[in-house]
């Protein structure tokens, strides 16, 4: 897996101060995407053990609330394979920190639909994620008044509660 960037201090992609990992590779091609260079799966650098060690170090301070996964597209299959050992290690080292994932896929349609059925990797990856911000960015629905998302079609979903209740449970930050 390649990554475009790691922001060791980020306040825009989830509550509190977070570390954000921007993976490379996306097939959505959303109009006016803020990170077009990360569409290319070969963009950036290869994510290595050294990169993981650096990421874990960034997460160490108590003021860091968690990790946010962005892209590119974290839920492209090749990125899921690369992210699984990362989120496992993050939860092992920092179980109190949350992991947010931003995707252009929809939770109920794409993830629980074909992704869930086609691969155990998706199910395992989601066992480590706390929040999913789902849906493609749609410029016509863009608003600066939204919490932690770019367009009003996107939802902030509490993953574990949604899986337990077998229905989408929205995070209170959707307002």
N, C-alpha and C positions, 0 to 999 in steps of 0.2 A: 504494500500500500504506500502511495505517495501522499505527502501532505503539503499544503500550500503555506500554512503559517501556524504558529502557536502564539497566542497572546497570553502572557503570564498574568496579566491584570486586565480584566474585562468587566465592565459594568453594564453592557448593552445587551447581553445574551443570556439573561436569567437573573434572578434576584441575588443581591449582594455582589461581592467581588468574586469573580470566577476565573478559571483558566479555560481558554477556548482553543480547541483543536480544529483547524480547518483542513479537512481531507480533500484530496484531488480526485476529480472524476465525477461527472454529472451528465445524464442524458436528458434532463428536463428542458434545458435551454429556455428558461423563463425570460420573457421580454423585460429588458432593463435590469437584469440580474446585477446585484452589487458586486459579484465575485466571478465574472465571466472567465477570467484566466484559469480558474479552478475547474472549469468544465473538462479540461484535458486530464486524463488519468495519469499522464506522464509528467504533469506540471509539478514543480517544486522539488522536494527532496524525498528520498526513501525513508520511511519510518523504521528506525532501527532500535535495538536494545538500548543504545545510548540515548536515543530520543525519548524512549520510555522512562529511563532514569531521570532525565531532565524534567519531563512532565511531572513525574512523581515528586520531584523536589519543589517544583512550582506550587504543587497542591499542599505542601506541608504546613504553611502558616495557618494558624487558627482563624485568621480573618478571611481566608479563602473558603467560600461556601460550597464549591464543587467544580465540576467539569462540564463544559458545554461542547457538544460535537456538532460541527457545521461543515459546510462544504463550499464547493462541490456538493456531493450527496452521500452522507454517511450510510444510507441504506442500500446503495448499489451493492450487489452481492460481493464483489471483490473487496469493497470497503468494510462490509460486515465481517468478512473473514479476517481482515487486518485489525479491526476494532475490538473483536471479541477478547483477545488476550489483554488488550489495554484496559477495557472496562472491568475485567476480572481482577486484574492487579490493583486497579484504583479502589475497587470495593473491598479487596482484601486489606489493603493498607489503610484506607480511609472510609470505613463503613458508614460514618456519620455524614459524609459529604454526598451531595446529590449529583446525579448525572442527568443532564438535559440533552436531548437530541433534536435537531432541526432537520426536517425532511420535506421534500416536495411531494412525497407519497401521502396518501390518506391512511389513517389508522384502520378505520373500519372497512374501507374498500380494498386497498392494496396490501397493507400489512397483514390484517387478519384474513384477507382473501387468499390470494395466490401465494404470497411470501410465506405465510404461516404454514400452509399446506405443503409447499414445495421444499422447505428446508428446515432442518432442526437447528441450523445456525441462527436463524431469525428468532426462534423461540428461546434459545439460550441467551442470545444477545439481549433480548427484551427482559430477561429475568434480572438483569443488572441495571436497567434504565429506570429512572424515576418519572421523568416528564418527557413528553413528545410534543413538539410544536409541529403540526402537520399541515400539508397542503402547499401547492405551488404558490409562489409569489405572483399576484395578479396586480399589475400596476394600476388598473382602473379602480381597484379596491384599496389602494394604498392610503394609509392615514398615519399621521404623526401622533395621534392620540391613543394608539394601541400599545398595550404592554407587551414588550418582548416579541413582537411579530411585525411584519411589514404590511400585510393586507388583511382585511376583515374576514376573509374566508378561512384564514388559518386559525387553528384551535390549539389551546394549551391543555394537554390531556394528562391526567394523572394515570400513568400506565398501570401500576400494580393494582390500584383500586378498580380500574376499568377491567382488567383481566379477571379479578376476583368476582366482580359483580356482573360480568358478561354484558356490559353496556358501557358506553363512553361516559366517563366521569371527568368533567371539566374542572380545571384548576380555578380557584377564585380570582386569579390574575386575568381571566378572560374578559373581565369588565373593563 
